[in-house]
């Protein structure tokens, strides 16, 4: 069982590292998704680049890889804490993919897949909230609120699990929230952030997932900066 666990951890990270958004944009339109929109390697940036047709399969794949690995862990009889660990490696792989020199996305959809398999009711609530808030420009703030609330709701919504099993799930949600917030903080600084104080920079990144408040200016700056690096 230990060998299976180790192999599944490695497989989860490698599967998480598969950059569906990057591959879809490259194969279908010949563009590097890191040079358009926000520069993130994820379905949201594919959509912001104007391709709903590509965003749908990318969304399905990113949710699916999170769900699949946890499902396999459940199928082979791994303990709940091991299932949580496997799910975390998928998210880490998505955020820091070995295939893209560790420059990945934010892992929100991969998180959704993991959450749904660990606690279906919580996954359904996150999905409904995400869908209802998707049209709004401050979706990143809604994602932050979801991160913060995950540990609390997981304890009460994972009722079928005993306390011994609910605890690792709750700790897993704490880890998911921590990784999501950490990812926002560690991205490289940009020219627009040079005039922003450290305190304001941290607040902007935590709340809005960007260095400045103005979303349109930020996206425009990201595209220009990426183009100049080619």
N, C-alpha and C positions, 0 to 999 in steps of 0.2 A: 504493500500500500504506500510506503514511503517513496518508492521509486516512481509509482504512478503519480503521486503528488508532485514530486520534483519535475517530472516530464511535463505534467500539465501546467505547471508554473511557467516553464520555458516556452511551451506552446502558446500559452495565454499572452505572454509578452510579445512573441513574434506575430501572432494574429493581430494583437492590438496595434502593432507597428505598421501593419498594412495600410497605407494612406489612400483610402478609397477616393477622397475628394481630389487629391493630387492626380491620381491615375485617371479618374474620369475626365477631369479637365484637360489633361495632357492628351489622352487618346481621342477624345471626342472633338476638342476644339484647338488642340495644339498650343495651349497656354499653360503657364506655370501658375497655379492658384496662389502661390506665395507672392506673386507680383500684381495681384488685383485686389480690390476691396480692402478689407482689413489685413490681408496677408495671412490669415489663419487657415490652417489645413483642415477644413471641416465643411459640413453640409450648409451651414448658415452662410459661409462666404461664397460657396458655389451659387446659392440662391441670390445673394446680393450682387453677384456678377451677372445676373440675368438669365440663369439657366434653371428653370423649374424642372425640366426634363431630366437633367443630371442630378439635381438635388434629391429627388425622390429615391433613386437606387442607392445613393450615398447614405441617405438617412437610414434606410433599411439595413444596409450593411453595417453601419456603425452601431446601431442598436443591436443588431443580430450578433455581432462578435462579442459584445458584452454578455448577452443572454446565453449564447451557445456555450461559452466556456464554463459558466456557472452551472448550466444544465448538465454538462458532461461530468462536472465534479459531483453533482447530486446523483447522477446515474451510476457512477462507480462507487458510491457509498462513502464519500469523504465527509468528514465532520463539518459542521456549520462554519467554524473558524477557518477551516481549509477552503471552503467555498468562497468565503469572504476574501481570503488571501488571493485566490485565483482571480477573482473579479478585480481586485486592486491592480494586479499585474497587467490586465487588459487595459485598464485606464492609463496606467503609467506608460504602457507601450504606445497608446494613441497620442499621449501628450509629448512623449520623448521617443519617437520612433527611430530605431536603429537604421532603417532604410532611408531616412531623410536627414541624417546627421543630427538626430535628436531634436529636430525642430518640427513639432507637430501642432495639433489643434488644442482645444480646451477640454475635450473629452466629455462634453455634456451628454451626447447621445449614447456613448459607450457606458456612461454612468447610469443612464436610464435603463439600458438592458440589464446591467448588473443588479440594480435596485429591484427591477420587476421580478427577476428570478429569485431573489432573496426574500422579498416581501411584496407579493403581487398587488395588494391593495395600495401600498405606498407608491408603487410604480404607476398604477392607474391614476392616482391623484396627481402625481408629477406630470404625467402625460397630458391630462385634461387641462391643468393649469398652464403648462407650456404652450399648448395649442391655442388656448383662449388669449394668452398674452403675446403670442408671436407677432401680431401686427404692430405692436407698440415699439417705439424707438428705444426705450429703456429696458429691453429684454434682459440685458446683462444684470440689471438691478434685481429683476425678478428671479433670475438664476441664483444670485447671491442670497436672496431671502429663502429660496428653496434649500440651498446648502445649509443655511443656519438652522432651518426647521427640521431637516432630515433626522438627526439623532432623536429629537423629542417624539416625532410622529412614528418613527420606526418602533419605538418601545411599545406604543399603544396599538399600532396597527398590525403588528406581527403576533397577534394573540394566539394563533394555533401553535406557535413555538413555545416551549417551556422557558423559564427564566434563564436556565443555563445556555439556551440557544439564542434567546433574544439579546443577551448581553453582547456576544461577539458581533451580531448584526448591528446593534447600536454603535459599537466601537468602529465597525466598518463604515457606517454612515459618517461618523466623526472624521475618519480618515479620508473619505471621499470629499467631504467639505474642505478639509485642510489642503488636499491636493489641488482642488479647484481654485481656491483662493491663492495658494502658493504659486500656481502657474501664472496667475495674473500679475503677480509681483515681480517675477524673475525674468520677464521678457526684456530684451535690450532697450536702452533708451533711444529716443529718436531726436532729430533736430528741434522739433516743436517742444520737447520737454526740457530743453536747456534753460529756458527762462522760468520754468515752473519749480517752485520750492519743493524740497523733499517731502514735507508733510502733505502738501497739496497733491503731489505726484502719487503718493501712497493711497490717499483717499480716492483720487480719480480712478486708479487701477482697481482698487477693491470694489468700488461702487459701480463703475461704468466700463471696466475692462479696457481702458485706454488712458493715455497720458493727459489729455485735455478734455474739457467738457463738450466742446463743439464736435459732434459726431461727423458732420459733413466735411469739415476741415480735416479731421483726423483720417477719415477714409481716403480723401484726396491726397493727403500728405503721404500716407502709407503706399499708395500706388506709385506716386512720383519717386519716392525713395527707393522702392523695389526696382523700378525701371532703370534708375541710375546705377544700380549695382550689377546689371546684366552686362 
